[in-house]
Amino acid sequence: MKEIPRKRIKTTGKQRLRKFMLLTSMHSMLMITVMIVLIASIGIWNLVGNYLMKVNSEIYGIQKNSADIYISGIEDKLSNYITAMGVVSMSNDLRNHIFNKNISRSEMVILSAELGQRINEMTFFLYQSQEVISQRLYTYLPADGYYFWDVNKVMDKSWFKGLKESSPQRWYTYSDVTHTYHLTLAGIINNYNSKSGVWGQGYCCQTITVDTGTLFLPYKSSFNSVFMFDDNSGNVIYDYSSPTRERKINLTQNQMKEIYQEIQESGEVSKKFKLTDEKGNSEVFHVLTRKLGSIDATAVILFDPKQMSKSDGIGAIFATVVLLVFMMLLLILSNRLYNRKLNMLIGKMDKFDEKVVQPADPIGGKDELARIERHLFRMQKRIQTLIQEEYTAKMQVMTAREQALMSCINPHFLYNTLNTISAMACMEGADSTTEMIAALSAMFRYSSEVSRPNVTLKEELSNISDYLYIQSIRYQNAFTYSVDIGEALYGCQVPKLILQPLIENAFKHGFKNQMTEKGEERTIRIWAERIQDALVISIQDNGEGISPERLSAIQERIAEPEVQITARDSSNIGLLNVHQRIRLQYGADYGLQIASGGEVKGVCVSVRMPCGRTA
């Protein structure tokens, strides 16, 4: 009979222990929740402050970018003017006539029309801009009142004399008609390589005059105010204020000169100023300065202060109230949530998979269930991290190998220089040279654009057309080629520069030492077809072909799981590069196939890849 109470006492002790542990865990959860409420109330204001600082920082960044774009646009226009003068001054057609002092006025009528048309062709883009007022050439020809003016009337001008030392010269003149300053750029025209044969015994000049009111006009509503200063004189040559502001602070030029001088002395390019107008209205402006090196000018740009104080106080208060209400509900429901903790943890353990990322939904607290959960998530995240690191390492190796292969095929060419040479050849009447340089420039531009690893089949064929055109000029049409590809396949996506190396092999190996021989017909045939979901492009030549031993060696290299290009592959680097790029991008089921011999003379190379299309 005495054992019964003992058993009851023992059972009651276990129950009390469990209740104590439960109450301890619940108490910890409630205390943590209270602390979260207090910390959240304090931290929310810090978050709001940091948010406002971030917004202002982003606004400043946008303002700086806007100022840079504004200045860049002006610099581009000024560069176009100087380029236009350079093109005109380099024209032999003009320099062969403008130093002639024996042209009569009757002859000038015909010559003016001829040279005027030539000038229009060289500088037509100037008159697409509204700011260009005039373009004048001061020469020894009789003045026609349009393009040509008497150089003797400007020889005593300081700017004309200064052209010997520095060209172009520039100056500003105020217009009572437009009430703006006009900027004039003057460039020298020497008689070098002209028919006059008196190099160094005089020179002519040309001027382009533009309206700064249009040249410096910013984008609509992009700035509050813009003031342009001439660094040589310190004078304001342009001022602009946004007409869209509801409350406009009227700033005087004297105020802006003080700001300009202060910034010049301190060397700062970004600063805040509190400005007050004559009526007592004051606001804080964010001021940026930008240099215009081509004309020695400084732009002082003021931004609307309303754009600098974006705040969302009501939203912050609303968020705080919602957070407090949510925490109070959490206190009320904490008892029920605790009973669900164990079921949630068991459910997560049942769904545990090292390959599946589970959403982060922690139970919270410091009880034993929370500790188990934390260890479970740590283990899962560690496994996932290891898997991701291994995958990332493999991708980096593949990317590095692909970029290395691309760099072998895609050198960076100076196509801008070729465009300049093409323009000069066009001016000299070398049409064939112009077309050949244009084709080569298009190839260089196509190959140097690395932002798009994939292109359409139509673009790839256009590059091949340019290449074959150049080869036909080079070898004096010693071969013929044909392209048999339907327009339905033009939109298929292919890796860039996969066909050109294969066609190069036809010239390098197939037609080796044969291009100067007569009597043989050398042909290259290119065709494509869609086989199920694959695109197969074939290139066949009727050249020397490949010996069975060498063909077998190449096919063995292509069949390797991972082709590592070495020095012994120098003669086949084009084939292996293309094959490896396709396999890296699409997998081992795609790549090159090479056939030689049999009934068809020469070599046939087929490229197999998925038939993806453009969006």
C-alpha positions as CSV (number, residue, x, y, z in Angstrom):
1,M,0.0,0.0,0.0
2,K,2.9,2.3,0.6
3,E,4.2,1.9,-2.9
4,I,1.2,3.5,-4.5
5,P,1.8,7.0,-3.1
6,R,5.4,6.7,-4.2
7,K,4.4,6.0,-7.7
8,R,2.0,9.0,-7.7
9,I,4.6,11.3,-6.2
10,K,7.1,10.2,-8.9
11,T,4.6,10.8,-11.7
12,T,3.6,14.2,-10.3
13,G,7.2,15.2,-10.2
14,K,7.7,14.5,-13.9
15,Q,4.6,16.4,-14.8
16,R,5.7,19.4,-12.7
17,L,9.2,19.3,-14.4
18,R,7.5,19.3,-17.8
19,K,5.3,22.2,-16.8
20,F,8.2,24.1,-15.5
21,M,10.2,23.6,-18.7
22,L,7.1,24.6,-20.7
23,L,6.6,27.8,-18.7
24,T,10.3,28.6,-18.9
25,S,10.2,28.3,-22.7
26,M,7.0,30.4,-22.9
27,H,8.4,33.1,-20.6
28,S,11.5,33.3,-22.8
29,M,9.4,33.7,-25.9
30,L,7.3,36.4,-24.4
31,M,10.3,38.3,-23.1
32,I,12.0,38.1,-26.5
33,T,8.8,39.4,-28.1
34,V,8.7,42.4,-25.8
35,M,12.4,43.1,-26.5
36,I,11.7,42.9,-30.2
37,V,8.9,45.5,-29.9
38,L,11.2,47.9,-28.0
39,I,14.1,47.3,-30.3
40,A,11.9,47.6,-33.4
41,S,10.5,50.9,-32.1
42,I,14.0,52.4,-31.7
43,G,15.4,50.8,-34.8
44,I,12.5,51.9,-37.1
45,W,13.6,55.5,-36.8
46,N,17.2,54.6,-37.7
47,L,15.9,52.7,-40.7
48,V,13.9,55.7,-41.8
49,G,16.9,58.0,-41.4
50,N,19.1,55.6,-43.3
51,Y,16.4,55.3,-46.0
52,L,16.3,59.1,-46.4
53,M,20.1,59.2,-46.6
54,K,20.1,56.5,-49.2
55,V,17.4,58.3,-51.2
56,N,19.3,61.6,-51.1
57,S,22.4,59.8,-52.1
58,E,20.7,58.2,-55.1
59,I,19.1,61.6,-56.0
60,Y,22.6,63.1,-55.9
61,G,23.9,60.3,-58.1
62,I,21.0,60.9,-60.6
63,Q,21.7,64.6,-60.6
64,K,25.4,64.0,-61.3
65,N,24.6,61.6,-64.1
66,S,22.2,64.2,-65.6
67,A,24.9,66.9,-65.4
68,D,27.4,64.6,-67.1
69,I,25.0,63.7,-69.9
70,Y,24.2,67.4,-70.4
71,I,27.9,68.4,-70.6
72,S,28.7,65.3,-72.8
73,G,26.0,66.4,-75.3
74,I,27.5,69.9,-75.6
75,E,31.0,68.5,-76.0
76,D,29.8,66.1,-78.7
77,K,28.3,69.0,-80.6
78,L,31.4,71.1,-80.3
79,S,33.5,68.2,-81.4
80,N,31.2,67.9,-84.5
81,Y,31.9,71.5,-85.4
82,I,35.6,71.1,-85.1
83,T,35.5,67.9,-87.1
84,A,33.5,69.6,-89.8
85,M,36.1,72.4,-90.1
86,G,38.8,69.7,-90.2
87,V,37.0,67.9,-93.1
88,V,36.6,71.1,-95.0
89,S,40.2,72.2,-94.4
90,M,41.5,68.9,-95.7
91,S,39.5,69.0,-99.0
92,N,41.9,69.4,-101.9
93,D,39.0,70.6,-104.1
94,L,38.7,73.7,-101.9
95,R,42.4,74.4,-101.3
96,N,43.1,74.2,-105.0
97,H,40.9,77.2,-105.6
98,I,40.6,79.4,-102.5
99,F,44.2,80.6,-102.7
100,N,43.7,81.7,-106.4
101,K,43.7,85.5,-106.6
102,N,42.9,85.6,-110.3
103,I,39.3,84.4,-110.3
104,S,36.9,86.9,-111.8
105,R,33.4,87.5,-110.4
106,S,31.8,85.9,-113.4
107,E,33.9,82.8,-112.9
108,M,33.1,82.9,-109.2
109,V,29.4,82.4,-109.9
110,I,30.0,78.9,-111.3
111,L,32.8,78.1,-108.9
112,S,30.7,79.2,-105.9
113,A,27.9,76.8,-106.9
114,E,30.4,74.0,-107.4
115,L,32.3,74.5,-104.2
116,G,29.2,75.3,-102.2
117,Q,27.7,72.0,-103.2
118,R,30.9,70.3,-102.1
119,I,30.9,72.1,-98.7
120,N,27.2,71.1,-98.2
121,E,28.1,67.5,-98.8
122,M,30.8,67.6,-96.2
123,T,29.0,69.5,-93.5
124,F,25.3,68.7,-94.1
125,F,25.0,67.4,-90.6
126,L,25.7,70.8,-89.1
127,Y,22.4,72.2,-90.4
128,Q,20.4,69.4,-88.7
129,S,21.1,71.3,-85.5
130,Q,19.1,74.5,-84.8
131,E,22.0,76.2,-83.0
132,V,24.2,76.7,-86.2
133,I,23.9,80.3,-87.4
134,S,26.5,80.6,-90.1
135,Q,29.5,78.9,-91.7
136,R,32.0,81.2,-93.5
137,L,35.2,80.6,-95.5
138,Y,37.5,83.7,-95.6
139,T,39.5,83.2,-98.9
140,Y,41.2,85.0,-101.7
141,L,38.2,84.3,-104.0
142,P,35.7,87.0,-104.6
143,A,33.1,87.1,-101.9
144,D,29.7,85.5,-102.7
145,G,27.9,86.6,-99.5
146,Y,27.1,83.0,-98.7
147,Y,30.0,80.7,-98.0
148,F,33.0,82.8,-99.3
149,W,34.2,86.1,-97.8
150,D,37.2,88.3,-98.4
151,V,40.1,87.2,-96.3
152,N,41.7,90.7,-96.5
153,K,39.0,92.1,-94.3
154,V,40.0,89.9,-91.3
155,M,43.8,89.7,-91.7
156,D,44.2,92.4,-89.0
157,K,42.0,90.7,-86.5
158,S,43.7,89.3,-83.5
159,W,42.0,85.9,-83.8
160,F,43.1,85.6,-87.4
161,K,46.7,86.2,-86.4
162,G,46.4,83.8,-83.6
163,L,45.5,80.9,-85.9
164,K,49.2,80.5,-86.7
165,E,49.8,79.5,-83.0
166,S,46.6,77.7,-82.2
167,S,43.6,76.5,-84.2
168,P,40.7,76.7,-83.7
169,Q,40.3,80.2,-82.1
170,R,37.0,81.1,-80.4
171,W,35.2,84.2,-79.1
172,Y,31.7,85.3,-78.0
173,T,29.6,88.2,-79.3
174,Y,26.3,89.3,-77.8
175,S,23.3,89.5,-80.2
176,D,20.7,92.2,-79.7
177,V,18.3,90.1,-81.9
178,T,18.3,86.8,-80.0
179,H,19.5,88.4,-76.7
180,T,22.0,85.6,-76.4
181,Y,25.7,85.2,-76.9
182,H,27.0,83.7,-80.2
183,L,30.0,81.4,-80.0
184,T,32.3,81.6,-83.1
185,L,34.9,78.9,-83.8
186,A,37.6,79.8,-86.3
187,G,40.0,77.3,-87.9
188,I,43.0,77.7,-90.2
189,I,43.1,76.5,-93.8
190,N,46.7,76.2,-95.1
191,N,47.8,75.8,-98.7
192,Y,49.7,72.6,-98.1
193,N,49.5,70.1,-101.0
194,S,47.4,72.6,-103.0
195,K,48.0,73.8,-106.6
196,S,49.3,77.2,-105.4
197,G,52.7,75.7,-104.6
198,V,53.4,78.5,-102.1
199,W,53.3,76.6,-98.9
200,G,53.7,78.9,-95.9
201,Q,53.1,82.2,-97.7
202,G,49.7,82.8,-96.3
203,Y,46.6,81.0,-95.2
204,C,42.8,81.2,-95.2
205,C,40.4,80.4,-92.5
206,Q,36.8,79.3,-91.8
207,T,34.4,80.1,-89.0
208,I,31.3,78.4,-87.6
209,T,29.0,80.6,-85.5
210,V,26.4,79.0,-83.1
211,D,23.8,80.3,-80.8
212,T,24.6,79.5,-77.2
213,G,21.0,79.9,-76.3
214,T,20.2,76.8,-78.2
215,L,23.6,75.0,-77.8
216,F,23.5,75.1,-74.0
217,L,19.8,74.6,-73.6
218,P,19.3,71.7,-71.2
219,Y,16.7,69.0,-71.4
220,K,13.2,70.0,-70.3
221,S,12.8,70.1,-66.5
222,S,16.2,68.5,-66.0
223,F,17.7,71.3,-64.0
224,N,16.4,74.2,-62.0
225,S,19.0,76.7,-63.3
226,V,22.2,76.6,-65.5
227,F,24.8,79.4,-65.7
228,M,27.7,79.1,-68.1
229,F,30.9,81.0,-67.4
230,D,33.8,81.8,-69.7
231,D,36.9,80.8,-67.7
232,N,39.1,83.4,-69.5
233,S,36.9,86.4,-68.7
234,G,34.8,85.1,-65.9
235,N,31.7,86.5,-67.6
236,V,28.3,84.7,-67.8
237,I,27.7,83.6,-71.4
238,Y,24.5,81.7,-70.8
239,D,21.9,81.5,-68.0
240,Y,18.7,79.4,-67.9
241,S,16.0,78.9,-65.2
242,S,13.4,76.3,-65.3
243,P,9.9,77.8,-66.1
244,T,8.0,75.0,-64.5
245,R,8.6,75.8,-60.8
246,E,5.7,77.0,-58.8
247,R,7.9,79.1,-56.6
248,K,10.8,80.6,-58.4
249,I,13.8,82.1,-56.7
250,N,15.1,84.9,-58.9
251,L,18.9,84.6,-58.9
252,T,21.0,87.4,-60.2
253,Q,24.2,87.0,-62.2
254,N,26.2,88.7,-59.4
255,Q,25.0,86.0,-57.0
256,M,26.1,83.3,-59.5
257,K,29.5,85.0,-60.0
258,E,30.1,84.8,-56.3
259,I,29.3,81.1,-56.3
260,Y,31.4,80.6,-59.3
261,Q,34.4,82.3,-57.8
262,E,34.0,80.5,-54.5
263,I,33.9,77.1,-56.3
264,Q,36.9,78.1,-58.4
265,E,38.9,79.0,-55.3
266,S,37.9,75.9,-53.3
267,G,38.1,73.5,-56.2
268,E,34.8,71.8,-55.2
269,V,32.5,70.5,-57.9
270,S,29.5,69.6,-55.6
271,K,28.2,71.8,-52.9
272,K,25.1,73.2,-51.2
273,F,24.3,76.9,-51.1
274,K,21.5,78.8,-49.4
275,L,20.4,81.5,-51.8
276,T,18.2,84.4,-51.1
277,D,16.6,86.7,-53.7
278,E,15.7,90.4,-53.4
279,K,12.2,89.5,-52.0
280,G,13.7,87.6,-49.1
281,N,12.8,84.1,-50.4
282,S,15.5,81.6,-49.7
283,E,16.1,78.0,-50.5
284,V,19.0,75.6,-50.3
285,F,20.3,74.5,-53.7
286,H,22.5,71.6,-54.6
287,V,25.1,73.1,-57.0
288,L,27.3,71.1,-59.4
289,T,30.0,72.4,-61.7
290,R,31.3,70.8,-64.9
291,K,34.1,71.9,-67.1
292,L,33.8,72.3,-70.9
293,G,37.5,71.8,-71.9
294,S,37.0,72.5,-75.6
295,I,35.9,76.1,-75.0
296,D,37.4,76.8,-71.6
297,A,34.0,77.2,-69.9
298,T,32.4,76.1,-66.6
299,A,28.8,75.1,-66.1
300,V,27.3,75.9,-62.7
301,I,24.1,73.8,-62.4
302,L,21.5,74.3,-59.7
303,F,19.0,71.6,-58.8
304,D,15.6,72.1,-57.4
305,P,15.8,71.8,-53.5
306,K,12.4,70.0,-53.5
307,Q,14.1,67.1,-55.3
308,M,16.7,66.8,-52.5
309,S,14.3,66.3,-49.5
310,K,12.2,63.3,-50.5
311,S,10.7,61.9,-47.3
312,D,8.0,59.5,-46.3
313,G,7.2,60.3,-42.7
314,I,3.6,59.2,-42.8
315,G,4.7,55.8,-44.2
316,A,7.2,55.4,-41.4
317,I,4.6,56.1,-38.7
318,F,2.2,53.8,-40.4
319,A,4.8,51.0,-40.5
320,T,5.6,51.5,-36.9
321,V,1.9,51.2,-35.9
322,V,1.5,48.1,-38.0
323,L,4.6,46.6,-36.4
324,L,3.4,47.3,-32.8
325,V,0.0,45.8,-33.5
326,F,1.6,42.8,-35.1
327,M,3.8,42.3,-32.0
328,M,0.8,42.6,-29.6
329,L,-1.1,40.0,-31.6
330,L,2.0,37.8,-31.4
331,L,1.9,38.1,-27.6
332,I,-1.7,36.9,-27.6
333,L,-1.1,34.1,-30.0
334,S,2.2,33.0,-28.6
335,N,0.6,30.2,-26.5
336,R,-1.0,28.6,-29.5
337,L,2.1,29.1,-31.6
338,Y,4.3,27.3,-29.2
339,N,2.2,24.1,-29.5
340,R,2.7,24.3,-33.2
341,K,6.4,24.6,-33.0
342,L,7.0,20.9,-32.6
343,N,4.8,20.0,-35.5
344,M,6.5,22.6,-37.7
345,L,9.9,21.3,-36.8
346,I,8.9,17.7,-37.4
347,G,7.4,18.8,-40.8
348,K,10.7,20.5,-41.8
349,M,12.7,17.5,-40.8
350,D,10.4,15.2,-42.9
351,K,11.0,17.5,-45.9
352,F,14.7,17.8,-45.3
353,D,16.6,17.5,-48.6
354,E,20.2,18.7,-49.1
355,K,19.3,19.6,-52.8
356,V,16.2,21.6,-52.1
357,V,16.3,25.1,-50.6
358,Q,13.6,25.4,-47.9
359,P,12.3,28.9,-47.2
360,A,13.7,30.6,-44.1
361,D,10.8,30.5,-41.6
362,P,12.5,30.2,-38.2
363,I,10.4,29.3,-35.2
364,G,12.2,31.8,-32.9
365,G,13.0,31.7,-29.2
366,K,15.8,30.1,-27.2
367,D,14.2,26.8,-26.2
368,E,15.3,23.4,-27.1
369,L,13.1,23.3,-30.3
370,A,14.6,26.5,-31.6
371,R,18.2,25.1,-31.0
372,I,17.4,22.0,-32.9
373,E,15.9,24.0,-35.7
374,R,19.0,26.3,-35.9
375,H,21.3,23.3,-36.1
376,L,19.1,21.7,-38.7
377,F,19.2,24.9,-40.9
378,R,22.9,25.3,-40.4
379,M,23.5,21.8,-41.6
380,Q,21.2,22.2,-44.5
381,K,22.7,25.6,-45.5
382,R,26.2,24.2,-45.2
383,I,25.4,21.3,-47.5
384,Q,23.8,23.7,-50.0
385,T,26.8,26.0,-49.8
386,L,29.2,23.2,-50.6
387,I,27.0,22.2,-53.6
388,Q,26.8,25.7,-54.8
389,E,30.5,26.3,-54.4
390,E,31.3,23.2,-56.4
391,Y,28.8,24.2,-59.1
392,T,30.2,27.8,-59.2
393,A,33.8,26.5,-59.5
394,K,32.9,24.4,-62.5
395,M,31.0,27.3,-64.1
396,Q,33.9,29.6,-63.6
397,V,36.3,27.1,-65.3
398,M,33.9,26.7,-68.2
399,T,33.4,30.5,-68.5
400,A,37.2,31.1,-68.4
401,R,37.8,28.5,-71.1
402,E,35.1,29.9,-73.3
403,Q,36.4,33.4,-72.9
404,A,39.9,32.2,-73.7
405,L,38.6,30.5,-76.9
406,M,36.6,33.6,-77.8
407,S,39.7,35.8,-77.4
408,C,41.6,33.7,-80.0
409,I,38.9,34.4,-82.6
410,N,37.7,37.8,-81.6
411,P,40.6,40.3,-81.6
412,H,39.8,43.9,-81.0
413,F,40.2,45.9,-84.2
414,L,40.6,49.6,-84.8
415,Y,37.5,49.9,-87.0
416,N,37.2,53.6,-86.4
417,T,40.5,54.2,-88.1
418,L,39.3,52.1,-91.1
419,N,36.2,54.3,-91.3
420,T,38.4,57.3,-91.5
421,I,40.5,55.7,-94.2
422,S,37.4,54.8,-96.1
423,A,36.1,58.4,-95.9
424,M,39.4,59.6,-97.3
425,A,39.4,57.0,-100.1
426,C,35.8,58.0,-101.0
427,M,36.9,61.7,-101.2
428,E,39.7,60.6,-103.6
429,G,37.3,58.6,-105.8
430,A,38.7,55.1,-105.0
431,D,35.4,53.3,-105.0
432,S,36.8,49.8,-104.9
433,T,39.1,50.7,-102.0
434,T,36.1,52.3,-100.2
435,E,34.0,49.2,-100.6
436,M,36.8,46.9,-99.4
437,I,37.5,49.0,-96.4
438,A,33.8,49.2,-95.6
439,A,33.6,45.4,-95.6
440,L,36.7,45.0,-93.5
441,S,35.4,47.7,-91.0
442,A,32.1,45.9,-90.8
443,M,33.9,42.6,-89.9
444,F,36.0,44.4,-87.3
445,R,33.0,46.0,-85.7
446,Y,31.1,42.7,-85.8
447,S,34.0,40.7,-84.1
448,S,34.8,43.4,-81.5
449,E,31.3,43.6,-80.1
450,V,31.7,41.2,-77.1
451,S,28.4,42.1,-75.4
452,R,26.5,39.5,-77.5
453,P,28.0,36.0,-77.5
454,N,25.1,34.8,-79.7
455,V,23.8,36.4,-82.9
456,T,21.2,35.5,-85.6
457,L,22.3,33.3,-88.5
458,K,21.5,36.3,-90.8
459,E,24.1,38.4,-89.0
460,E,26.7,35.7,-89.2
461,L,26.0,35.3,-92.9
462,S,26.4,39.0,-93.4
463,N,29.9,38.8,-91.8
464,I,30.8,35.9,-94.0
465,S,29.7,37.9,-97.1
466,D,32.0,40.7,-96.1
467,Y,34.9,38.3,-95.6
468,L,34.3,36.5,-98.9
469,Y,34.1,39.9,-100.7
470,I,37.5,40.9,-99.3
471,Q,39.0,37.5,-100.4
472,S,37.6,37.8,-103.9
473,I,39.3,41.2,-104.2
474,R,42.5,39.9,-102.8
475,Y,42.6,36.9,-105.1
476,Q,41.1,38.7,-108.1
477,N,37.9,36.6,-108.3
478,A,40.0,33.3,-108.5
479,F,37.1,31.4,-106.8
480,T,33.3,31.3,-106.7
481,Y,31.0,30.7,-103.8
482,S,27.3,30.1,-103.2
483,V,25.0,30.3,-100.2
484,D,21.9,28.2,-100.2
485,I,20.1,29.0,-96.9
486,G,16.3,29.6,-96.7
487,E,15.0,32.8,-95.0
488,A,13.1,30.6,-92.6
489,L,16.4,29.9,-90.8
490,Y,17.7,33.4,-90.7
491,G,16.3,34.0,-87.2
492,C,18.1,31.0,-85.6
493,Q,20.5,31.9,-82.8
494,V,24.1,30.8,-83.4
495,P,27.4,31.6,-81.5
496,K,29.2,34.5,-83.1
497,L,32.1,33.8,-85.4
498,I,31.7,30.1,-85.9
499,L,31.6,30.1,-89.8
500,Q,34.5,32.4,-90.6
501,P,37.3,30.1,-89.2
502,L,35.9,27.2,-91.2
503,I,35.9,29.2,-94.4
504,E,39.4,30.4,-93.7
505,N,40.5,26.8,-93.6
506,A,39.4,26.4,-97.2
507,F,41.8,29.2,-98.3
508,K,44.5,28.2,-95.9
509,H,44.5,24.4,-96.6
510,G,42.1,23.5,-99.3
511,F,43.3,26.1,-101.9
512,K,46.8,26.3,-100.6
513,N,49.2,27.4,-103.4
514,Q,46.4,27.2,-105.9
515,M,45.0,30.7,-105.9
516,T,47.4,32.0,-108.6
517,E,46.9,28.9,-110.9
518,K,44.7,29.2,-113.9
519,G,42.4,26.7,-115.5
520,E,41.0,25.2,-112.2
521,E,37.6,26.1,-110.9
522,R,37.7,26.7,-107.1
523,T,34.3,26.8,-105.4
524,I,33.0,27.1,-101.9
525,R,29.4,26.0,-101.2
526,I,27.5,27.0,-98.0
527,W,24.1,25.5,-97.1
528,A,22.0,24.9,-94.0
529,E,19.1,22.6,-93.1
530,R,17.0,21.9,-90.1
531,I,17.0,18.3,-89.0
532,Q,14.4,17.8,-86.3
533,D,15.4,20.3,-83.5
534,A,18.9,20.8,-84.8
535,L,20.4,23.3,-87.2
536,V,23.1,21.9,-89.5
537,I,25.3,24.3,-91.4
538,S,27.7,22.8,-94.0
539,I,30.7,24.4,-95.8
540,Q,32.3,22.5,-98.7
541,D,35.2,23.3,-100.9
542,N,36.7,21.5,-103.9
543,G,40.3,22.0,-102.8
544,E,43.1,19.5,-102.1
545,G,41.2,17.6,-99.4
546,I,42.6,15.9,-96.3
547,S,44.7,12.8,-96.2
548,P,43.1,9.8,-94.5
549,E,45.7,9.8,-91.8
550,R,45.4,13.5,-90.9
551,L,41.5,13.3,-91.2
552,S,41.5,10.4,-88.7
553,A,43.8,12.4,-86.3
554,I,41.4,15.4,-86.5
555,Q,38.3,13.3,-85.9
556,E,40.0,11.7,-82.9
557,R,40.8,15.1,-81.4
558,I,37.2,16.3,-81.9
559,A,35.8,13.1,-80.3
560,E,37.7,13.7,-77.1
561,P,35.4,14.5,-74.1
562,E,37.4,17.7,-73.3
563,V,39.5,19.1,-76.0
564,Q,42.6,20.9,-74.5
565,I,44.1,23.0,-77.3
566,T,47.9,22.9,-77.2
567,A,50.8,24.0,-79.4
568,R,50.6,20.9,-81.6
569,D,47.1,22.0,-82.7
570,S,48.3,25.2,-84.3
571,S,47.2,24.1,-87.8
572,N,43.7,23.1,-86.5
573,I,43.1,25.8,-84.0
574,G,40.2,27.3,-85.9
575,L,38.3,24.0,-86.1
576,L,39.0,23.0,-82.5
577,N,38.0,26.5,-81.3
578,V,34.6,26.4,-83.0
579,H,34.0,22.8,-81.9
580,Q,34.9,23.5,-78.3
581,R,32.8,26.7,-78.1
582,I,29.7,24.8,-79.4
583,R,30.2,21.9,-76.9
584,L,30.7,24.3,-74.0
585,Q,27.5,26.1,-74.8
586,Y,25.2,23.3,-76.0
587,G,26.7,20.1,-74.7
588,A,28.6,17.0,-76.0
589,D,25.8,16.1,-78.5
590,Y,26.7,19.1,-80.7
591,G,29.8,20.2,-82.6
592,L,31.6,19.6,-85.9
593,Q,31.7,16.8,-88.3
594,I,34.4,16.6,-91.0
595,A,34.4,14.6,-94.2
596,S,37.0,14.4,-97.0
597,G,37.5,12.1,-100.0
598,G,35.1,9.8,-101.7
599,E,33.1,11.0,-104.7
600,V,33.3,14.7,-103.8
601,K,36.6,16.4,-104.0
602,G,37.7,18.6,-101.1
603,V,36.5,18.9,-97.6
604,C,33.0,19.2,-96.1
605,V,32.6,20.6,-92.5
606,S,29.2,20.5,-90.9
607,V,28.3,22.4,-87.8
608,R,25.5,21.0,-85.7
609,M,23.7,23.0,-82.9
610,P,20.2,23.5,-81.5
611,C,17.9,25.5,-83.7
612,G,17.1,28.3,-81.2
613,R,15.3,31.4,-82.5
614,T,15.3,35.0,-81.6
615,A,12.6,36.4,-79.3
